[in-house]
Amino acid sequence: MSAQTKPKQRLSRVRRFLRHPLWAPLNQREAWDRLATAVNPLWSLMEARARVVKLIDEAPGVKSLWLKPNARFKGFRPGQHVLLELEINGARQARCFSFSSAPRADGLIRLTIKQKTNGPVSHAAQGLKPGQIVRLSQAQGEFAPRSASQKLLLLSAGSGVTPMLSILQNVANETSDQDVVMVHCGHNENDIIFADELRKLAAQYPQIKLFLHATENAGRLKEEKITALVPDWNERETLLCGPDGFMQTVESMYAKAGRSEFLQSESFGHRAAPIDPNATEHVIRRENTAQAFVVLSGQSLLEGAEAAGLQPKFGCRRGICRSCQCKKLSGTVTNLLTGQISGPGEELIQLCISTPQSAIELAL
Amino acid sequence: MASHKRRLSGVALEKFEAELDALRLEVLNDIGERDAKHIRKMRSIVQASAISGRGLLMFGVGPISWVAGIIGLSLAKILENMEVGHNVMHGQYDFMNDPSLNSQTYEWDIVCDGEHWRHSHNVEHHNHTNILGLDHDFGYGMLRLTESQKWTPSTLLQPLWYFLLAINFQWGVAVHDIKIGRFVKGRMKYSEFRERVTPFLKKSGLQLFKDYVLFPALAFWQWPRVLLGNLIANLIRNVWTNAIIFCGHFTEDVQTYTRKEVENETRGQWYLRQIQGSSNLEGSRWFHLMTGHLSHQIEHHLFPDLPAPRYADIAPRVQDICQRYGVHYNTGGFWKQYAGVLVRIVKHAWPTKLRAQPVTT
């Protein structure tokens, strides 16, 4: 009956035996990893890492990062993204970026990164030098055409072009005759990222049709314009990526036409809630649950959680022991001891000395 | 010469608090790559000396390699416990977002379970420093170090108890958070006791297996020298860490507090208690590293989550603040301070009487 599953189970039992803490430190992977890293910084038993091969300026404030990953990196599908982790002043920080090229035979990957104000990773990525080592996650995301035969529409704006280029290159590489229309908007002709690359692809492959839309001359890309450019838009499977406003326009257009199920949108991570210093209370959501509770301004998250009937672990309640340390997924908090205001993204906070400045999501 | 317990109040207390807060903030804003580099370097030294120490013990020939192996392994254990483990578990390096250096998941090379330590040390000891009855580190429930503690005839034997604790220090630390005394006196249910004992048995079992079964066995016929070498390395670590830790809170001039004294304590008063309840050791950079910077016990107790090498930087400024507010800053060389500890242990083995403590305000 279970002839097929048995060897697998045995393997995992062997593996469990080998990983048992009884054999520590001989089986501590972190320790072996450090030794491997000392020999070659790219080597790792557990981490996907990559060597920076080159940096290319694509447009003002936009650079492409060519990376050569190590063997721990398991590859990606066009349209997916990856967490790029850099060490910034001693602290590891990671952000999501889309692959901007299709998978290649030489294993190189390309991430295209636009410098953001208040974006520590995008900022530090601009300063990388060839030869440096960065950490990667495995590829993530389900953003991809569902079938290779269906007619496709790619709608993007700004740096939303990156996953589209990866998908488009893949269509070209596989020399499929999939009918693809791409509409991309940028501010003006000069700062459209990858304009040349897109044009070249469109010229080379007749099944790819390209419209570049410059908002400086033609205004924002509206519903009427899309229907004019792509009359058969409501027969196409659609992929959408770009800034919030643009995505909302397209999403409501598809909702109106009852075509929402043929539209896939991609936006990066949680959009952190805006800071609201005048609010008297803030909503705190808990990761992976529908539960939420309310914390008053100036009240610590620990007290708020307890008032809501939760029982987070705590110790000293004065910010020294870190028993109540918890991962904040998004939102801004103030440290009650130092008055420092946190960033909007993922970081560790101490519940007993943090008070919310915005809606918060906690891994509690 | 015993110094007086200093109390501050009103504006002076507020200013004192503000100065220390500002100092903490200043260092906090400067934390970064330098600290990350430091802890990674320390971890590399630990790993290198552990590998070479254990290697020499297992595969070396002759007494010289044996002694060298013991030195290597002792160094690894001392540095790992004190400069890496203790400080990482305080959250000093949580800013790095490195899962292998995270305070809540780090596990160290000692028989004491990490979770127990985080509770008894980070929560109880650092919060309630030197408050009799609340700080279970004060005398570890077996030593009488002040007149306010109860004397019984068996207290006369406390120099002997101290000697036994010193050579078995890691076991003392390991059973500390189980609070066996409360169970023996019937103040703890068996179910709770079992819950507290299990992590201890698990962790100490793994440590015993590692040092006295696994590594000796891997050395085949050389197993006796590995077993004995590991035993001695653990002994050296025990005696050293015990000496340093006793110098931190039990030197002659260190003050103790009663529960009543700390009612409604402000942050400034808490700072004051941390300073007067701790004592520093003077020495070279390597001495500080080998103590895990607990030689800067005062700075550590003021700011337990600042990366430890920063304590050396801010010590002169803390000392200056203390001087200006008339607070005794207890510091001295190792032998002077340790002699003070031994004197205190012997002195209070006798039924010393409680005299009214002079207090300066």
Interface residues (C-beta under 8 A of the other chain):
Chain A: P21 L22 W23 A24 P25 L26 E30 A31 R34 L35 A38 E87 N89 G90 A91 R92 Q93 G315 C316 R318 I320 C321 R322 S323 Q325 L337 T338 Q340 E347 L348
Chain B: D21 R24 L25 L28 I31 G32 E33 R34 D35 A36 K37 R43 S44 Q47 A50 H90 G91 D94 F95 M96 N97 D98 S100 S103 Q104 D109 R118 H119 N122 V123 H126 N127 L206 F209 K210 L214 R267 W270 P304 D305
